[in-house]
Amino acid sequence: MNISVYYSNGKVNYNKGSEMKKPPLGIAFLQGQENLIDGDDLKENLDKIRQKIADLSNVKNVHFLLGAGASSGAIPTMKEMVASIDSRLLLPPPPPPTFPTIPPPIPSSTILPTPFVATTHLQALFNKIKCSTKDNLEDILGVLYSRRAYLEGSGDKLSGDYYETLPLIKIIESEMFKQINIDFNTGKSQETLALYNDFYQKITLRNKDLSRVNVFTTNNDLFNEKALDYSNINYNNGFGGGLDRVFNPARFNYTFSRKIDAEVQKYEPLDNMVYLYKLHGSISWRESKNNSFFQIQEVATKHDEDVPNDNILIYPTPLKQNKSLGSPYSDLIREFQKKLLQPHSVIFVIGYSFSDEHLNNIIYQALASNSSISVVVFGDYGDKEIFKVNDRRIYKIFGNVANDKIHYFKYIVDNFLPDLEEFEDINLLKKFMNNLADEKNKAKGSK
């Protein structure tokens, strides 16, 4: 169904089959379905967007949802990963195992070896699923996970279909690991990492009376962790421990504080601290047989290492994967749901295309039950439900300025996100002026 946007009397409308009309000045700033762009002064309207984001950044609970668009350029897109898997499946297959002309009889107690599966069979299966899923790698993996679960549940673990499914899943997961586990020393990686550094340096320092920022991401890469470590910003991602960092969802209720009085038990929260929730897992997470309640471990991951034998916890299609219903995915989803229900909240959605229906429903539920939440969507997603709803708590920002797209992560960080250190300077000046006024009043009273 072709749904597009046109503008009339300051309103944005969605009309089936109509042609897209360019928004005024090439940019759109919508509250509900009302376009807030006024007049033909581009700078003035960009300042209006910037001011609204600054105002919303000062509410009590600030959340960010970062999708694949935040790391685009440094991390291959899903379509590029599909192409790399195609190339891998086109490689000459390994030679089949050789057997004697007359094989000896096999005792009944012997476990049969895993049957050899020709690469052409895997390629045919991959192409078949690609056609039905429109080359969407997330959906391809979802189909394969469901196929594996069905064959295991129906007792067909010795069937040819099962032995086609397993190696194809392994090939896709290993290719994803290689593509996501990038070299951070390349020029493009350094550029993206610098952008993440700027992002965290801008959002971290907040007034102590406000909650620490929550960053939710569907990305499996390590840009968030690298930027936080580089910027010396404390972060809580649910893992803790010394040499063995294990997952414990209770840690999301912890905060980092410092003692402000040596003789009294008085503490204040650290300025530079954020909460990080990786909703689709991470290439640095492994299933581990340790003695913790949650057998999930975070390990240091190097670019040049081989694909680990341990199960890597990445969820490109979490809703369709059976194991995603357990920890840590269910715990992370629960935190996402809980945070969006907090009063006086705002969530900034950047680089996320609303492709995960589970996350979408949580956002919709928050809008239905939390009257004080605001949702700011950067991007043009006219075919998504959230763009069709006329709700003034939903802001949509997109468009072009010269050669830049204002809804891209780089433009948002460079131009829209307020530098909270500026607010610190303003607060210091206000504090000085108030103190000075108090002293003057005291001096007048003593005369």
Secondary structure, 3 states (H helix, E strand, C coil): CCEEEEEECCEEEEEECCCCCCCHHHEEEEECCEECCCCCCHHHHHHHHHHHHHHHCCCCEEEEEECHHHHECCECCHHHHHHHHHHHHHCCCCCCCCCCCCCCCCCCCCCCCCCCCCHHHHHHHHHHHHHHHCCCHHHHHHHHHHHHHHHHHCCCCCCHHHHHHHHHHHHHHHHHHHHHCCCCCCHHHHHHHHHHHHHHHHHCCCCCCCCCEEEEECCCCCHHHHHHHHCCCEEECCEECCCCEEECHHHHHCCCEEEEECCCCEEEECCCEEEEEECCEEEEEEECCCCCCCCEEECCCCCCCCCCCCCEEECCCHHHCHHHHCCCHHHHHHHHHHHHCCCCEEEEEECCCCCCHHHHHHHHHHHHHCCCEEEEEECCCCCCHHHHCCCCCEEEEEEEECCEECCCHHHHHHHHCCCHHHHHHHHHHHHHHHHHHHHHHHHHHHC
